[in-house]
Amino acid sequence: MSLMSLMAEVLFVGHSLIGPTLPRMVERAAVAQGVELRSEMQIINGAPLKWNWEHSAQGQGGDGRRILESGRIGHLVLTEAIPLANHLQWSDSVGFARQWAAAALDANPAAQVWIYETWHSLNSGTGRPVEHDAQGHLPWRQRLADDWANWQGLAAAAGPEVRVIPAGQAMGRLADEIDKGTVPGLREIGDVFSDDIHLNDRGLYMVAMVIHASLTGRDPRGLPPRLVRQWQTRAIVTEAMAARMQEIAWEVVQARRAEVPKRSDVVLAEAPDPPRALPGGNVASPDDRAGFQPDIAALGGVSAKGIGFGLAELADWSTSQPFLDIMKTARPWIGHLPDRWGGWGHDDLAAADWLDAEGWPRGVPPELRGISTLILTDMPEDAAGLGGRYLLTHEGRGTLRLEGRAQIVSQAPGRIVFDFTPGEGSVLLTISASDPADPIRRIRVLREDRVALIESGAIFNPDWLARIRGVRLIRFMDWMRTNGSDLSRLEDRPRPADYTWARIGVPIEVMVALANELQADPWFTLPHLAQDDLVRFYAQAAYDGLAPGLVAHVEYSNELWNMIFPQAVWAEEQAKARWGQEWKWVQFGAMRAAETVGIWAGVFADAPDRLVRVLATQTGWKGLEADILTAPLVVAEGRPAPYTAFDAWGVTAYFSAGIGYPESEGLVRGWLDESRAAAERASRALPEHERAAHVAAHRFDLAIDLAIEDLSDGRHGGKVADSVAGLVDDLLPYHAAVAQAHGLRLMMYEGGTHVVGLGPLQQDAEANAFMVALNYSTGMGALYRRLVDGWHRLSDSPFNAFVDVMAPSRWGSWGALRHLGDDNPRWRALARGE
């Protein structure tokens, strides 16, 4: 192959192991050798070639199929999703590699098609879980050697013109050379990764050398070490490191180029029969694993006394999955314009009168090519109880497609049976045609073994109920979508028949039903714009519907003091308009809160012991309570002080010691460096082949110990007020005294760990992994026990943890449980007092 052939463009198609940076590095490497090269890409994170083909219009960077049609692409670089064996078996890797190759060659017969070999998780073979990977017990290095035949076989089966870019082989060789000490500046293969599978700039540089050498046939030695404008922190490629990487890349590419792939090398499946094709393009597994369900109830619920939970936000990605009907957590409608994914939303469809009273489409507007929603998005692979066989039913006539993680088993009018396996991605439902006289509507999705349960009138997922049963209090702030809510009028309220409850909130009828099911007191947080008739409706529903012995708690909005929320900004605007003064927002909020709970008090007038009215503050802002409780501007109008309308004073019990704040970045990075060094020292006593796994498993141990000390009393970072000691010894006693002085009961509206990365640390994969590990560590469980005990010495009201079930992410580790099959020290401290 000559350099002149690279005057054409290169198109990368794949997922996050390509990403936006790698194509730019390849482009700049070519330019450095005098070749004008332009790279394009279609990236859909986590997607196999099949999904990339069928949903190319959704790709980050561009629509690969349309780009190929232009005929300008001289090199097409494809990569398959991982675990490779899964997709060879179930995603028709060969078939879709052939389709991509055919599209490239039809448009440009001189094009070269490449399969970009990748790698599996560094956790493979370490004893740490590797989701959806049956070979996750095998060492990472061994798998690179074992999988080479599969990559070669995939290329051979895709067509004689398809070749492999041996990036995985080069990464294995790099690991070997690092172990030998021949790569300057690198101590272990993890030094070129940003997490267990994604590369940092060092790793991307290595792979760029391999791709450059493969595409051009040219020796990359002598290329500059910098191919990006600025290296990631702690991922700088030095001159010496670059030179060694270039040598390794060239040696691997030369060695592998001589190998001719054979069609017989590809391994498509170990199953006795191939998957059977079904309408919609997906396939059903031939085995019967979909029928297996774990016993979630055996994991137990809440046995400790005096525990409450805020319930996690409802969305298609919610790991709590609290309802039998999965459609109730579906994403609001997405209408697709002809040339793009999306373009219309629920509000656009409603404004054009294409939705009925329950929110179901009356048909597909002529402007759109379909209307979609998503369910079961990015469910953790070890999320017990979610995998299995599902039944979708609907009324009406039309065309409804299921795609994504749904593997269709059977299909008939108004009915689809499919298997679902948790993992990255979604189940995509699309209405592409619908009879206006009898449109598709009332779609219901549930596990097939739970049909009788839902038909008996049950609403809630029994697995979820089993995990939180025993809780004393449930706060509905996120279920009601209180923060920034636009809900104002009674006629616009959520209703039980709504197609999803993840748009404007859960109906009051459903919240009351849950309180009765759990025998737990409910805590309602009313929208800040709620008109009086809406407030009264909610109060009456609670009064009429709650079981005897249950007590309704009511709060006006949520954190009206907190200017990150629209309700606080609104309150400040109202205060300025009313009094002509700035920063009187909490006085206005307290006034409207008193009016709101006054409506509830009127409804509960003959049963005041069934109602608790809560007024809340910012716990860490001593002195703010004066404006909230006594509101001088409100009193000056002749109104009573707001506190006289309430029964309880609401506070938080969050702690973080500032870990994760931008000003703590140096402290945290120092901990991580020291902790990794300690793990590396300990690993020297182990056989060489076990050292990397030991470091990976223990690299946070010392850092977690130091962080627990800081969270305990602020001894390292100096933020004592934001520690457990600061709460138990100072802030909470302070507010207990405030509550007592005003005749109020001390209550917690939210509490627990607030350790989350902000600023630079939020963008750092290793720092985020550390914070997730910290939040579910044994030391964190001990801190929770101490905080719960300290709270109960001050108040007999529940410790109200935020939240019940939620997967951790860089946005926080809020869930006491990460999914319904989880168990961890923090959960045990809350649920069992252990």
Steps between C-alpha positions, in 0.01 A plus 500: 500500500641842408474819695312649208205273579459688823408816319147365538321535831486251787169416669500347849185312606466365851462592864688661787822304432532724198358819651558849364873529580646195324396598144657843550827340615508277192430799281785702654742208478438486125542875464833477687620265224386736228161347420187714495245281673149568622330266742127463563321288754172344605510423872216344701632406842461133582351419161581190293536524123137395466372792706738740326363384165133514595529830690772674308309829503545510878879487486720755665703672230283404204290240323754247374275347238433838341867590518586178315244577231706806404774273363774706660597246769822316417533315833217367716603403855241289683500362850262263673360543848628293787493241648590380152363147544154636590473703184644236273223277629204733534563818299583345160842659495595333172180600325524864598873522434415377149228765464734779605772370269259470209380857554858627492600302192181573308568872538877474447633168361852606599410534868679290764292360788655436840389329820646683799591239763429619854526344848295407803485640852821512704287348778487176305659224702543714813197371688322830452166475316502556123144555390348286223828316449498124534878498461559769759686249717784478246804730529496806274830415333397143427178615339684719254684194375189282506282750314738573212363211296148635544598846376685347206210269427252787511703687240532194280129425516414863426681491166838443337570873493457539879811519722560528874667789681678311782449759772416241764814302416704817528348575841594152614854546374512840674397332827778244457761768437382706795542194720855466366569864581573603140236775467623823663254659741256209522476268799201286401249471219245686713710813447363530146136456607257754646282224647482123461441515123536852359838644407652824619705710259801271540299198399336688214843603375610136497193391306531796261849377411359155423217637287734738318747221423220267385332751270813648347740208512755751627730481801365740769843546659597863510145633532460778761393396850220758510202438274247693708511862604526422867560172681265382770635557849742222592473346152787679326689313227871574525748480213645175633159346565377596152809351336451166676129492418578569136750211492246260656222612267713453189630160610148372573352632175782347296470164674121481470487623139653173388213302650217418261166466679300187432122485491511197725658705779180680592298362791136595463332311780524216742125447504366188324285706263542850361271776626176514307418817311169661588303804390666825601849377430592382850551141605401284793743290697443128447564416863257531790700732725236771459275298729740510795438766765695550823325516835529871578279466808768281659733802507270661753349841560532757778502354850666792682267738682460863410618501138348695212592538134458758233391307193725528196403689188294309246645467153568235240843455663371462859644185655225493765242403233220532758201417277376179345424688178837615365326754276432711807870590508528543122668807354252759366428471129771574243370581152747448215525745215591343164868590510585451865444326831246702695394855425160485672422428864187438703414870515530538121269204445252635754505850351419353158211300656660164424462365857184381673408575861728221628792612282480223238560608137186530289716399206836584347508859373593532132804708601647204688633158406416352838442563870725326752556451868773327699476260793747298706792725410852413616388254764801360692595160369478350848159659569319196634138453403501722192617248245248256364204454272268796454157548350396815313132547424313788343165603363450628147648426160823607340869418494693486828870407491714382788874550465812534710534256789167330427545156345166412344360152568159526336276763350128521430251785458498697824758278666879458501695260720868587541801416712699770674850484640621797708792699364603813318230631268122507499192325378373730225127502419403675176152555355571539129138476384171523684138481384339839580166324548652248742847625595757305696449589865504370856831325455589288802837331561562261786677180586305212355478320834324800657194526276267356763641737760431814298159376395411459866545876537857506634711803405843448652795278418512238778881490486518871577241470775699216656813715523341809661220340701539591866587862429316744726484806275512561122564844355365555148701804388652336192186298423306828489772664286484787746819684403415744225150361459268690265190333641250761608145413399284221634402386151867448405583268791648153445235231466517122541420439132789718371722305260805580714548633853852616417387823334315720750499268799319214669127538570402564861280189485805283431707660777221442749472139383872448560482646851217262579684203347813568705318632807740792486421865562508704176674836460361712216690799353255723315598689183587862569257623232208286623172687508278461803258255337789270408635523855154418637460203264826347621401555862160344451647201318736438791226549758261265321748239385757444773454193715419549870811567707698663220599865530528730198800734495476805277770745392478790259739431211859395576798703620350839426822644638711333228567729203601212275128415478249704296258521793749701705563737210124538460458573871762775478318654202173493692661654807649785298165568336318496835742688725748667269794347683764248399586168666168464681413183310477274804251737664274480197545124486409465866189712448376289207594183688280610793209563260550161335513293819207703630288349222609154613422586861149594395447166328638315805318724747320211670814282511800730564703210640503349149695795358854637545581833334872542431697823454860450383829689511857486373666311780849644460387864490461595862283809532298449182232345715402839641367621165325167436337457840407856583506674158493866616364629169212253519423592859510868405201432272303387801542129441615261771860382505523206258625250759164510678344313204739203529565192708857410400835659415667325205878466471754294308779278631740496207876464540787511250795675673535683169635187330430548133500880513741675262700640792556143626640371171862506619413318823304229319761447230766472768296230672459312174871514420596389849240224496611360164862508615406302810316241289799472268737446793277228638478333159876441490456207736276329242591307185552739212189386311280586802634847567292704258180339623595572861568865425172534309307349790676692780605829345237693701544327838719759669317790333170372636645471851624860483170623360301325774715679758430831328127428477501409866639827636663705223851426626668508157314764301394717791129509412378393844151649457448273197599183687298252704645653816393845381146375453463296814681740735402838358255552213233250596497601871481863387188432296352282771519806725345719229213255458442477875501878538216526247300202617586289199606140456845445342474300177747402229391548141821360346829364625807288440816517296546798270836384363492578129753644260458861394696691239823320396439198722161439341670458164770264632408133459743375765384760755139407433575130537663579833200698622259224403715245684516732801124549508436125525795408721502337841620827651202681351269251667664580836451874442131442425453305822659781696290765327173308539572448871583868541180601328284279715652648814353832388171400337252216498416569134650278230848536355395581144768376258525630146421279301379140498630344173715671235806403298813703581652728240724803483194699608494327837458175691160580645340156512520303823457209261655521155239262361245259644748213532760710679640462851763728647620631839315829469172323430555261788564790736171660402279198448628273776702725727810288435 
